[in-house]
Amino acid sequence: MACTSPLRTWFDLTGILSLDEAVVAGDFLLRRRNPFITIGELNAYLDGKRGRPG
């Protein structure tokens, strides 16, 4: 079974979530006792998507 990372899943969902929902979901990934992602990972991922449609 193919799965995506929490970061990729969040990114994919931003196309259908409202801005508020996307922020809440992203905050959930970052603001936990044991975060799923770091702010550095988020920034690097988004930098890699710069200039692409979506």
CHARMM internal coordinates of N, CA and C (Angstrom, degrees):
IC EDIT
DIST 1 N 1 CA 1.4312
DIST 1 CA 1 C 1.5281
ANGL 1 N 1 CA 1 C 107.85
DIST 1 C 2 N 1.2918
ANGL 1 CA 1 C 2 N 115.77
DIHE 1 N 1 CA 1 C 2 N 126.55
DIST 2 N 2 CA 1.4613
ANGL 1 C 2 N 2 CA 121.21
DIHE 1 CA 1 C 2 N 2 CA 178.20
DIST 2 CA 2 C 1.5263
ANGL 2 N 2 CA 2 C 110.37
DIHE 1 C 2 N 2 CA 2 C -79.60
DIST 2 C 3 N 1.3027
ANGL 2 CA 2 C 3 N 115.41
DIHE 2 N 2 CA 2 C 3 N 138.15
DIST 3 N 3 CA 1.4694
ANGL 2 C 3 N 3 CA 121.45
DIHE 2 CA 2 C 3 N 3 CA 178.02
DIST 3 CA 3 C 1.5214
ANGL 3 N 3 CA 3 C 109.00
DIHE 2 C 3 N 3 CA 3 C -134.24
DIST 3 C 4 N 1.3056
ANGL 3 CA 3 C 4 N 116.37
DIHE 3 N 3 CA 3 C 4 N 156.81
DIST 4 N 4 CA 1.4562
ANGL 3 C 4 N 4 CA 120.42
DIHE 3 CA 3 C 4 N 4 CA 174.31
DIST 4 CA 4 C 1.5195
ANGL 4 N 4 CA 4 C 108.66
DIHE 3 C 4 N 4 CA 4 C -112.13
DIST 4 C 5 N 1.3124
ANGL 4 CA 4 C 5 N 114.95
DIHE 4 N 4 CA 4 C 5 N 163.09
DIST 5 N 5 CA 1.4597
ANGL 4 C 5 N 5 CA 120.63
DIHE 4 CA 4 C 5 N 5 CA 178.87
DIST 5 CA 5 C 1.5274
ANGL 5 N 5 CA 5 C 109.60
DIHE 4 C 5 N 5 CA 5 C -71.86
DIST 5 C 6 N 1.3312
ANGL 5 CA 5 C 6 N 117.54
DIHE 5 N 5 CA 5 C 6 N 161.76
DIST 6 N 6 CA 1.4668
ANGL 5 C 6 N 6 CA 119.15
DIHE 5 CA 5 C 6 N 6 CA 175.71
DIST 6 CA 6 C 1.5270
ANGL 6 N 6 CA 6 C 112.08
DIHE 5 C 6 N 6 CA 6 C -56.82
DIST 6 C 7 N 1.3324
ANGL 6 CA 6 C 7 N 116.97
DIHE 6 N 6 CA 6 C 7 N -38.12
DIST 7 N 7 CA 1.4614
ANGL 6 C 7 N 7 CA 120.44
DIHE 6 CA 6 C 7 N 7 CA -179.96
DIST 7 CA 7 C 1.5223
ANGL 7 N 7 CA 7 C 110.92
DIHE 6 C 7 N 7 CA 7 C -65.53
DIST 7 C 8 N 1.3145
ANGL 7 CA 7 C 8 N 117.33
DIHE 7 N 7 CA 7 C 8 N -46.46
DIST 8 N 8 CA 1.4725
ANGL 7 C 8 N 8 CA 120.75
DIHE 7 CA 7 C 8 N 8 CA 179.54
DIST 8 CA 8 C 1.5202
ANGL 8 N 8 CA 8 C 110.83
DIHE 7 C 8 N 8 CA 8 C -64.15
DIST 8 C 9 N 1.3232
ANGL 8 CA 8 C 9 N 116.98
DIHE 8 N 8 CA 8 C 9 N -40.07
DIST 9 N 9 CA 1.4663
ANGL 8 C 9 N 9 CA 120.74
DIHE 8 CA 8 C 9 N 9 CA 178.82
DIST 9 CA 9 C 1.5217
ANGL 9 N 9 CA 9 C 110.11
DIHE 8 C 9 N 9 CA 9 C -62.26
DIST 9 C 10 N 1.3335
ANGL 9 CA 9 C 10 N 117.00
DIHE 9 N 9 CA 9 C 10 N -44.89
DIST 10 N 10 CA 1.4665
ANGL 9 C 10 N 10 CA 120.90
DIHE 9 CA 9 C 10 N 10 CA 177.88
DIST 10 CA 10 C 1.5240
ANGL 10 N 10 CA 10 C 109.85
DIHE 9 C 10 N 10 CA 10 C -59.31
DIST 10 C 11 N 1.3320
ANGL 10 CA 10 C 11 N 116.31
DIHE 10 N 10 CA 10 C 11 N -47.33
DIST 11 N 11 CA 1.4579
ANGL 10 C 11 N 11 CA 120.65
DIHE 10 CA 10 C 11 N 11 CA -179.07
DIST 11 CA 11 C 1.5243
ANGL 11 N 11 CA 11 C 111.17
DIHE 10 C 11 N 11 CA 11 C -59.16
DIST 11 C 12 N 1.3259
ANGL 11 CA 11 C 12 N 116.85
DIHE 11 N 11 CA 11 C 12 N -44.81
DIST 12 N 12 CA 1.4641
ANGL 11 C 12 N 12 CA 120.71
DIHE 11 CA 11 C 12 N 12 CA 179.33
DIST 12 CA 12 C 1.5275
ANGL 12 N 12 CA 12 C 111.24
DIHE 11 C 12 N 12 CA 12 C -62.38
DIST 12 C 13 N 1.3066
ANGL 12 CA 12 C 13 N 117.25
DIHE 12 N 12 CA 12 C 13 N -38.54
DIST 13 N 13 CA 1.4662
ANGL 12 C 13 N 13 CA 121.09
DIHE 12 CA 12 C 13 N 13 CA -178.06
DIST 13 CA 13 C 1.5295
ANGL 13 N 13 CA 13 C 113.24
DIHE 12 C 13 N 13 CA 13 C -73.26
DIST 13 C 14 N 1.3316
ANGL 13 CA 13 C 14 N 117.98
DIHE 13 N 13 CA 13 C 14 N -20.66
DIST 14 N 14 CA 1.4690
ANGL 13 C 14 N 14 CA 119.13
DIHE 13 CA 13 C 14 N 14 CA -178.90
DIST 14 CA 14 C 1.5213
ANGL 14 N 14 CA 14 C 112.00
DIHE 13 C 14 N 14 CA 14 C -62.19
DIST 14 C 15 N 1.3283
ANGL 14 CA 14 C 15 N 116.51
DIHE 14 N 14 CA 14 C 15 N -18.40
DIST 15 N 15 CA 1.4644
ANGL 14 C 15 N 15 CA 119.58
DIHE 14 CA 14 C 15 N 15 CA 176.92
DIST 15 CA 15 C 1.5123
ANGL 15 N 15 CA 15 C 113.77
DIHE 14 C 15 N 15 CA 15 C -74.00
DIST 15 C 16 N 1.3242
ANGL 15 CA 15 C 16 N 117.57
DIHE 15 N 15 CA 15 C 16 N -18.32
DIST 16 N 16 CA 1.4679
ANGL 15 C 16 N 16 CA 120.01
DIHE 15 CA 15 C 16 N 16 CA -178.93
DIST 16 CA 16 C 1.5270
ANGL 16 N 16 CA 16 C 113.28
DIHE 15 C 16 N 16 CA 16 C -118.93
DIST 16 C 17 N 1.3347
ANGL 16 CA 16 C 17 N 116.90
DIHE 16 N 16 CA 16 C 17 N -13.41
DIST 17 N 17 CA 1.4663
ANGL 16 C 17 N 17 CA 120.16
DIHE 16 CA 16 C 17 N 17 CA 179.48
DIST 17 CA 17 C 1.5164
ANGL 17 N 17 CA 17 C 110.37
DIHE 16 C 17 N 17 CA 17 C -85.92
DIST 17 C 18 N 1.3229
ANGL 17 CA 17 C 18 N 116.00
DIHE 17 N 17 CA 17 C 18 N 154.49
DIST 18 N 18 CA 1.4597
ANGL 17 C 18 N 18 CA 119.66
DIHE 17 CA 17 C 18 N 18 CA 170.71
DIST 18 CA 18 C 1.5303
ANGL 18 N 18 CA 18 C 107.81
DIHE 17 C 18 N 18 CA 18 C -70.61
DIST 18 C 19 N 1.3102
ANGL 18 CA 18 C 19 N 117.06
DIHE 18 N 18 CA 18 C 19 N 166.28
DIST 19 N 19 CA 1.4635
ANGL 18 C 19 N 19 CA 120.37
DIHE 18 CA 18 C 19 N 19 CA 178.48
DIST 19 CA 19 C 1.5248
ANGL 19 N 19 CA 19 C 110.64
DIHE 18 C 19 N 19 CA 19 C -58.04
DIST 19 C 20 N 1.3312
ANGL 19 CA 19 C 20 N 117.04
DIHE 19 N 19 CA 19 C 20 N -45.87
DIST 20 N 20 CA 1.4658
ANGL 19 C 20 N 20 CA 120.49
DIHE 19 CA 19 C 20 N 20 CA 179.76
DIST 20 CA 20 C 1.5258
ANGL 20 N 20 CA 20 C 111.47
DIHE 19 C 20 N 20 CA 20 C -60.34
DIST 20 C 21 N 1.3307
ANGL 20 CA 20 C 21 N 117.09
DIHE 20 N 20 CA 20 C 21 N -43.13
DIST 21 N 21 CA 1.4654
ANGL 20 C 21 N 21 CA 120.59
DIHE 20 CA 20 C 21 N 21 CA 179.70
DIST 21 CA 21 C 1.5316
ANGL 21 N 21 CA 21 C 111.56
DIHE 20 C 21 N 21 CA 21 C -65.15
DIST 21 C 22 N 1.3262
ANGL 21 CA 21 C 22 N 116.79
DIHE 21 N 21 CA 21 C 22 N -39.41
DIST 22 N 22 CA 1.4658
ANGL 21 C 22 N 22 CA 120.73
DIHE 21 CA 21 C 22 N 22 CA 178.94
DIST 22 CA 22 C 1.5227
ANGL 22 N 22 CA 22 C 111.22
DIHE 21 C 22 N 22 CA 22 C -65.42
DIST 22 C 23 N 1.3283
ANGL 22 CA 22 C 23 N 116.61
DIHE 22 N 22 CA 22 C 23 N -39.55
DIST 23 N 23 CA 1.4619
ANGL 22 C 23 N 23 CA 120.59
DIHE 22 CA 22 C 23 N 23 CA 178.32
DIST 23 CA 23 C 1.5253
ANGL 23 N 23 CA 23 C 110.29
DIHE 22 C 23 N 23 CA 23 C -66.09
DIST 23 C 24 N 1.3126
ANGL 23 CA 23 C 24 N 117.39
DIHE 23 N 23 CA 23 C 24 N -44.15
DIST 24 N 24 CA 1.4682
ANGL 23 C 24 N 24 CA 121.00
DIHE 23 CA 23 C 24 N 24 CA 179.12
DIST 24 CA 24 C 1.5294
ANGL 24 N 24 CA 24 C 110.37
DIHE 23 C 24 N 24 CA 24 C -61.53
DIST 24 C 25 N 1.3238
ANGL 24 CA 24 C 25 N 117.19
DIHE 24 N 24 CA 24 C 25 N -45.10
DIST 25 N 25 CA 1.4611
ANGL 24 C 25 N 25 CA 120.66
DIHE 24 CA 24 C 25 N 25 CA 179.87
DIST 25 CA 25 C 1.5268
ANGL 25 N 25 CA 25 C 111.01
DIHE 24 C 25 N 25 CA 25 C -65.27
DIST 25 C 26 N 1.3224
ANGL 25 CA 25 C 26 N 117.58
DIHE 25 N 25 CA 25 C 26 N -42.79
DIST 26 N 26 CA 1.4661
ANGL 25 C 26 N 26 CA 120.95
DIHE 25 CA 25 C 26 N 26 CA 177.42
DIST 26 CA 26 C 1.5127
ANGL 26 N 26 CA 26 C 111.72
DIHE 25 C 26 N 26 CA 26 C -63.82
DIST 26 C 27 N 1.3133
ANGL 26 CA 26 C 27 N 116.30
DIHE 26 N 26 CA 26 C 27 N -40.65
DIST 27 N 27 CA 1.4610
ANGL 26 C 27 N 27 CA 120.74
DIHE 26 CA 26 C 27 N 27 CA 177.71
DIST 27 CA 27 C 1.5270
ANGL 27 N 27 CA 27 C 110.69
DIHE 26 C 27 N 27 CA 27 C -62.09
DIST 27 C 28 N 1.3196
ANGL 27 CA 27 C 28 N 116.77
DIHE 27 N 27 CA 27 C 28 N -38.45
DIST 28 N 28 CA 1.4640
ANGL 27 C 28 N 28 CA 121.38
DIHE 27 CA 27 C 28 N 28 CA 177.62
DIST 28 CA 28 C 1.5298
ANGL 28 N 28 CA 28 C 111.08
DIHE 27 C 28 N 28 CA 28 C -59.80
DIST 28 C 29 N 1.3308
ANGL 28 CA 28 C 29 N 116.51
DIHE 28 N 28 CA 28 C 29 N -39.66
DIST 29 N 29 CA 1.4673
ANGL 28 C 29 N 29 CA 120.26
DIHE 28 CA 28 C 29 N 29 CA 179.91
DIST 29 CA 29 C 1.5228
ANGL 29 N 29 CA 29 C 111.96
DIHE 28 C 29 N 29 CA 29 C -67.53
DIST 29 C 30 N 1.3261
ANGL 29 CA 29 C 30 N 116.76
DIHE 29 N 29 CA 29 C 30 N -32.30
DIST 30 N 30 CA 1.4685
ANGL 29 C 30 N 30 CA 122.23
DIHE 29 CA 29 C 30 N 30 CA -174.57
DIST 30 CA 30 C 1.5259
ANGL 30 N 30 CA 30 C 114.23
DIHE 29 C 30 N 30 CA 30 C -93.99
DIST 30 C 31 N 1.3067
ANGL 30 CA 30 C 31 N 118.26
DIHE 30 N 30 CA 30 C 31 N -33.57
DIST 31 N 31 CA 1.4638
ANGL 30 C 31 N 31 CA 121.98
DIHE 30 CA 30 C 31 N 31 CA -168.06
DIST 31 CA 31 C 1.5121
ANGL 31 N 31 CA 31 C 112.55
DIHE 30 C 31 N 31 CA 31 C -107.09
DIST 31 C 32 N 1.2905
ANGL 31 CA 31 C 32 N 116.28
DIHE 31 N 31 CA 31 C 32 N 62.08
DIST 32 N 32 CA 1.4587
ANGL 31 C 32 N 32 CA 122.15
DIHE 31 CA 31 C 32 N 32 CA 178.38
DIST 32 CA 32 C 1.5224
ANGL 32 N 32 CA 32 C 107.76
DIHE 31 C 32 N 32 CA 32 C -125.69
DIST 32 C 33 N 1.2881
ANGL 32 CA 32 C 33 N 115.50
DIHE 32 N 32 CA 32 C 33 N 165.49
DIST 33 N 33 CA 1.4670
ANGL 32 C 33 N 33 CA 119.26
DIHE 32 CA 32 C 33 N 33 CA 174.92
DIST 33 CA 33 C 1.5314
ANGL 33 N 33 CA 33 C 109.53
DIHE 32 C 33 N 33 CA 33 C -59.34
DIST 33 C 34 N 1.3165
ANGL 33 CA 33 C 34 N 116.02
DIHE 33 N 33 CA 33 C 34 N -41.77
DIST 34 N 34 CA 1.4667
ANGL 33 C 34 N 34 CA 122.93
DIHE 33 CA 33 C 34 N 34 CA 175.09
DIST 34 CA 34 C 1.5231
ANGL 34 N 34 CA 34 C 107.94
DIHE 33 C 34 N 34 CA 34 C -121.02
DIST 34 C 35 N 1.3405
ANGL 34 CA 34 C 35 N 117.97
DIHE 34 N 34 CA 34 C 35 N 86.08
DIST 35 N 35 CA 1.4704
ANGL 34 C 35 N 35 CA 120.68
DIHE 34 CA 34 C 35 N 35 CA -173.59
DIST 35 CA 35 C 1.5262
ANGL 35 N 35 CA 35 C 112.48
DIHE 34 C 35 N 35 CA 35 C -59.66
DIST 35 C 36 N 1.3200
ANGL 35 CA 35 C 36 N 115.29
DIHE 35 N 35 CA 35 C 36 N 146.85
DIST 36 N 36 CA 1.4586
ANGL 35 C 36 N 36 CA 121.28
DIHE 35 CA 35 C 36 N 36 CA 174.98
DIST 36 CA 36 C 1.5267
ANGL 36 N 36 CA 36 C 110.74
DIHE 35 C 36 N 36 CA 36 C -72.94
DIST 36 C 37 N 1.3529
ANGL 36 CA 36 C 37 N 116.19
DIHE 36 N 36 CA 36 C 37 N -32.30
DIST 37 N 37 CA 1.4612
ANGL 36 C 37 N 37 CA 121.79
DIHE 36 CA 36 C 37 N 37 CA -179.63
DIST 37 CA 37 C 1.5302
ANGL 37 N 37 CA 37 C 108.56
DIHE 36 C 37 N 37 CA 37 C -140.58
DIST 37 C 38 N 1.3251
ANGL 37 CA 37 C 38 N 115.54
DIHE 37 N 37 CA 37 C 38 N 163.67
DIST 38 N 38 CA 1.4614
ANGL 37 C 38 N 38 CA 121.02
DIHE 37 CA 37 C 38 N 38 CA 173.64
DIST 38 CA 38 C 1.5238
ANGL 38 N 38 CA 38 C 108.38
DIHE 37 C 38 N 38 CA 38 C -105.74
DIST 38 C 39 N 1.3062
ANGL 38 CA 38 C 39 N 116.25
DIHE 38 N 38 CA 38 C 39 N 163.28
DIST 39 N 39 CA 1.4659
ANGL 38 C 39 N 39 CA 119.84
DIHE 38 CA 38 C 39 N 39 CA 177.68
DIST 39 CA 39 C 1.5200
ANGL 39 N 39 CA 39 C 109.97
DIHE 38 C 39 N 39 CA 39 C -63.28
DIST 39 C 40 N 1.3307
ANGL 39 CA 39 C 40 N 117.12
DIHE 39 N 39 CA 39 C 40 N -33.20
DIST 40 N 40 CA 1.4623
ANGL 39 C 40 N 40 CA 120.59
DIHE 39 CA 39 C 40 N 40 CA 176.92
DIST 40 CA 40 C 1.5181
ANGL 40 N 40 CA 40 C 112.38
DIHE 39 C 40 N 40 CA 40 C -64.62
DIST 40 C 41 N 1.3316
ANGL 40 CA 40 C 41 N 116.90
DIHE 40 N 40 CA 40 C 41 N -41.38
DIST 41 N 41 CA 1.4652
ANGL 40 C 41 N 41 CA 121.11
DIHE 40 CA 40 C 41 N 41 CA 177.19
DIST 41 CA 41 C 1.5239
ANGL 41 N 41 CA 41 C 110.65
DIHE 40 C 41 N 41 CA 41 C -64.72
DIST 41 C 42 N 1.3312
ANGL 41 CA 41 C 42 N 116.09
DIHE 41 N 41 CA 41 C 42 N -40.85
DIST 42 N 42 CA 1.4630
ANGL 41 C 42 N 42 CA 120.63
DIHE 41 CA 41 C 42 N 42 CA 178.61
DIST 42 CA 42 C 1.5231
ANGL 42 N 42 CA 42 C 110.34
DIHE 41 C 42 N 42 CA 42 C -62.39
DIST 42 C 43 N 1.3282
ANGL 42 CA 42 C 43 N 116.90
DIHE 42 N 42 CA 42 C 43 N -48.56
DIST 43 N 43 CA 1.4666
ANGL 42 C 43 N 43 CA 120.80
DIHE 42 CA 42 C 43 N 43 CA -179.82
DIST 43 CA 43 C 1.5254
ANGL 43 N 43 CA 43 C 111.66
DIHE 42 C 43 N 43 CA 43 C -61.58
DIST 43 C 44 N 1.3261
ANGL 43 CA 43 C 44 N 117.45
DIHE 43 N 43 CA 43 C 44 N -43.60
DIST 44 N 44 CA 1.4680
ANGL 43 C 44 N 44 CA 120.83
DIHE 43 CA 43 C 44 N 44 CA 179.85
DIST 44 CA 44 C 1.5283
ANGL 44 N 44 CA 44 C 110.70
DIHE 43 C 44 N 44 CA 44 C -63.42
DIST 44 C 45 N 1.3147
ANGL 44 CA 44 C 45 N 116.89
DIHE 44 N 44 CA 44 C 45 N -42.30
DIST 45 N 45 CA 1.4655
ANGL 44 C 45 N 45 CA 120.83
DIHE 44 CA 44 C 45 N 45 CA 179.74
DIST 45 CA 45 C 1.5229
ANGL 45 N 45 CA 45 C 110.22
DIHE 44 C 45 N 45 CA 45 C -62.95
DIST 45 C 46 N 1.3228
ANGL 45 CA 45 C 46 N 116.66
DIHE 45 N 45 CA 45 C 46 N -47.34
DIST 46 N 46 CA 1.4573
ANGL 45 C 46 N 46 CA 119.98
DIHE 45 CA 45 C 46 N 46 CA -178.45
DIST 46 CA 46 C 1.5184
ANGL 46 N 46 CA 46 C 111.76
DIHE 45 C 46 N 46 CA 46 C -67.77
DIST 46 C 47 N 1.3277
ANGL 46 CA 46 C 47 N 118.05
DIHE 46 N 46 CA 46 C 47 N -35.00
DIST 47 N 47 CA 1.4662
ANGL 46 C 47 N 47 CA 120.61
DIHE 46 CA 46 C 47 N 47 CA 175.59
DIST 47 CA 47 C 1.5238
ANGL 47 N 47 CA 47 C 110.49
DIHE 46 C 47 N 47 CA 47 C -61.05
DIST 47 C 48 N 1.3272
ANGL 47 CA 47 C 48 N 116.95
DIHE 47 N 47 CA 47 C 48 N -36.40
DIST 48 N 48 CA 1.4595
ANGL 47 C 48 N 48 CA 121.06
DIHE 47 CA 47 C 48 N 48 CA 178.23
DIST 48 CA 48 C 1.5170
ANGL 48 N 48 CA 48 C 113.34
DIHE 47 C 48 N 48 CA 48 C -69.75
DIST 48 C 49 N 1.3188
ANGL 48 CA 48 C 49 N 116.98
DIHE 48 N 48 CA 48 C 49 N -18.84
DIST 49 N 49 CA 1.4711
ANGL 48 C 49 N 49 CA 121.41
DIHE 48 CA 48 C 49 N 49 CA 179.85
DIST 49 CA 49 C 1.5188
ANGL 49 N 49 CA 49 C 112.37
DIHE 48 C 49 N 49 CA 49 C -96.34
DIST 49 C 50 N 1.3177
ANGL 49 CA 49 C 50 N 117.79
DIHE 49 N 49 CA 49 C 50 N -5.03
DIST 50 N 50 CA 1.4573
ANGL 49 C 50 N 50 CA 122.24
DIHE 49 CA 49 C 50 N 50 CA -177.01
DIST 50 CA 50 C 1.5329
ANGL 50 N 50 CA 50 C 110.72
DIHE 49 C 50 N 50 CA 50 C -58.37
DIST 50 C 51 N 1.3238
ANGL 50 CA 50 C 51 N 116.09
DIHE 50 N 50 CA 50 C 51 N 132.88
DIST 51 N 51 CA 1.4438
ANGL 50 C 51 N 51 CA 121.71
DIHE 50 CA 50 C 51 N 51 CA 177.48
DIST 51 CA 51 C 1.5238
ANGL 51 N 51 CA 51 C 114.79
DIHE 50 C 51 N 51 CA 51 C 85.34
DIST 51 C 52 N 1.3188
ANGL 51 CA 51 C 52 N 116.51
DIHE 51 N 51 CA 51 C 52 N -3.81
DIST 52 N 52 CA 1.4602
ANGL 51 C 52 N 52 CA 120.05
DIHE 51 CA 51 C 52 N 52 CA 178.20
DIST 52 CA 52 C 1.5293
ANGL 52 N 52 CA 52 C 109.27
DIHE 51 C 52 N 52 CA 52 C -94.59
DIST 52 C 53 N 1.3265
ANGL 52 CA 52 C 53 N 116.95
DIHE 52 N 52 CA 52 C 53 N 149.94
DIST 53 N 53 CA 1.4566
ANGL 52 C 53 N 53 CA 118.65
DIHE 52 CA 52 C 53 N 53 CA 178.72
DIST 53 CA 53 C 1.5463
ANGL 53 N 53 CA 53 C 111.53
DIHE 52 C 53 N 53 CA 53 C -64.73
DIST 53 C 54 N 1.2987
ANGL 53 CA 53 C 54 N 114.60
DIHE 53 N 53 CA 53 C 54 N 151.04
DIST 54 N 54 CA 1.4698
ANGL 53 C 54 N 54 CA 118.96
DIHE 53 CA 53 C 54 N 54 CA 176.87
DIST 54 CA 54 C 1.4870
ANGL 54 N 54 CA 54 C 113.51
DIHE 53 C 54 N 54 CA 54 C 112.80
END
COOR INIT
IC SEED 1 N 1 CA 1 C
IC BUILD
